[in-house]
Every structure is written in C-alpha cells, then in structure tokens.
Amino acid sequence: MFTTPVIDSHIAYVDTAPGADASDAAGLPVVLLHGNPTSSHLWRNVVPYLAGRARVLAPDLIGMGASGKPEIDYTFDDQARYLDAWFEVLGLDRAILVGHDWGGVLALDRAARRPDSVAGVVLLETFLKPLVGEELPPAARARTEAFRTPGVGEELVLEQNVFIETAFKGAVLDPLGEEDVRPYRAPFPTPRSRRPMLAWSRMTPVDGDPAEVVARVAAYGGWLAGTPEVPKLLLTFDSSPTLLVGEAMIAWAREHIAALTVEHCGPAGHHAPEDRPGEIGRAIADWLAVHGLIGGNGVVAGAS
C-alpha cells in the first residue's frame, strides 16, 4: 500500500507498477474505484487477473480505507475533488476506469468533465442514471429513506455502524469471514470516523434529490450516449435482491450507452467483487484485449 499527499490530507492506494508513466512498458493504467462502505480491499481478488497485463491502481477514496479523514463535509464534489487531485499528483493523465457503486459514479463524472483523460470504462453495480424510487430494490429504497431522516441516519450509520455490520452479510451471497471484514471495519472505530459513510448514504440520486448529485449523474448521461469512440463494459449479475442493475436497467443501458458491451458474470450480491472476483477479473481482461486496449506484449495499449 502506498500513500501520497493530496490537498490537505492523503490518499492511500494499491499500485502494481509504482512510478510507471505513459512512456513506460506499463502503458495506460487501469484504475479500480470502490464505493460505500468499502475500500481498495474490495479489489484484492480482482487485481491478480489484471496485474500481469497492465499497471493496476486502486485508491481508497478520501475518508475511506487507509486514506485521510480531513474536516470536510464529504459531499460528492469533495470526493471528486480529492480524487482528481490524486490523479494529478500521480501523473495519471489518461486511464481506463473501473467503478463499482459510487466508484462508478465518480468514474463517469470524471469522464464527462475530462473526456480526454478516460480511454474506457468498466461499470458494475452503480448508478447509470438518476433514479425514481420504484427503480430501487424495496429494501434499498427503505434504507435510503431511513438514512436521509435526521437523527435516524445518524443512529444507524454513526452509532450502530450498520453499513459495516450488515454489508458483508446481506449484500453478498456468501457472508465474509472476520478476517476479510476486519480491513473494512478498521477505518471506522468511532461515530465521528463514520461520517463519510453517512454522507455517501444520503447521496443516492433518487426522485430528484439531492439536486447537486442528480445533476452530476444526469450530466454524464450525455457522455455515455455521445462517445461511440470510447469502449464501455457493463458487468451484470443475478440471484440477489440487493442488486442495483437488474433487467430493466440493463435494457436501458443497451439503448442509451454507446459502444457498450454487456457481460454477465453470474450470481452475486451488490458487493459483487466479493462473490465473483475471478469472473470479474477475467471479463475485464478479455474486454481490454478484444477492444485493443491491451497490446501484443500483454500490457495495456495506448502509451505515447
């Protein structure tokens, strides 16, 4: 694990080829972005399928994992700003982005704002568009309403630590053992340390609220539809009521996302990299190869 200063704090990250740049054999980097309440630990069993073929990086978002917890509100704009700064500090001018949950939203937001910086995107279990309440699984809708209720959200997330204590039992098909849960739990020992998780839980772009997040998600819809030159991969799953991307959303994606490949990876819960890391890793590697994003020497193509 590496760390680098970013703005007034630091970002921790995994890097399989530290110090590489666009002129090195490592080529374009593949950046894996996690969501809530996880960290780069989510990708630990996916990275080996990619590391021999590309430079792979996986940051802990600000306030998450081993990254710093500055005194900020942890708004979506805060998260994007610190992530942008991390890309800049590491000199990652152009990359292939892989995003799960809020990591997918951050990936697409960056692509829409800085289109020249993104060579391709891989999405799984994320928000492809602003939602109406009926598009959320019933349990997710009820949880979203509870998290947004003043006092109730604080009790659930800050005091009861509900995300950490339930996510790796109910949002996976195979509950994780304590050894695998411990790295997720360790960054959040106190109610105050859990503020980033509460902030994320209140950002779900549903029924027009919160307006600033809905606007960011709506904005990248134009990028998704209008960039046939940029390959996109949507990984899908089945057999769990916790899934965000079901049949209706897949149909929407096929109609509205240019240059899209859809790859089904089997049964999984929302935190799919915990249930299906091999299928996910192989699907990403194969897609990179099919779209010419991996060069003949086995590394990601596109180095200048």
Buried (B, 14 or more C-beta within 10 A) or exposed (E): EBEBEBBEBBBBBBBBBEEBBBEEEBBBBBBBBBBBBBBBBBBBBBBBBBBEBBBBBBBBBBBBBBBBBBEBEBBBBBBBBBBBBBBEBBEBBBBBBBBBBBBBBBBBBBBBBEEEBBBBBBBBBBBBBBBEEEBBBEEBBEBBBBBBEEEEBBEBBBEBBBBBEBBBEBBBBEEBEEEBBEBBBBBBEEBEBBBBBBBBBBBBBBBEBBEEBBEBBEEBBEBBEEBEEBBBBBBBBEEBEBBBBBEEBBEBBEEEBBBBBBBEBBBBBBBBBBBBBEBBBBBBBBBBBEBEBBBEEEBBBBBE
